[in-house]
Amino acid sequence: MSQNLEGNATKIKSPHPDLQAILPRFRALNPDAAESRPVFDNRAKARLFIDIQSVDEQQKLRLMPLWDIDHGDLEASKIRAWSVTRRPC
């Protein structure tokens, strides 16, 4: 019965289909899943953390924004915090 109801529901078309298509890839960047990825309130604190780290060039740290995504209005989405990663996104 629930499948029938789902089949009758109309799908809402995204005003930003290209952006909507890449959102599932960001699930892999969940900061809670990372073992030792620090999270900072602002970009300056994250940048300072990177600057004081002694890391070789191949393991260079990069800034990574943590987004608060508003699924109803993607343009209203904003960066909630900053983290660092050893790999480029």
Steps between C-alpha positions, in 0.01 A plus 500: 500500500779744588668428166180598323483828693862575417435431134215751493701776666619774269872562490626851562754607243813661645577855388870403520523149347879508454560585865234254615671222302831533689355524853500121561880500453536728801369229733847347493640821649309457827725650771351264761637204304855633504720384785723801546359782296471815712209740450537876545245778545658723239741488210774696679528240777516218245767688303705552819477127574634421152779756533634351825493141378828343396398286205694398192389635161325177391285500812418872479186600688223686321203698625158341460170679566225318689171606346162550663292411194149640475334241277198723445709791370853402400603862456429555871755232594798625696831385641449392861859418593843417357710187513822377344573204278813337367342435160355748256121484471 
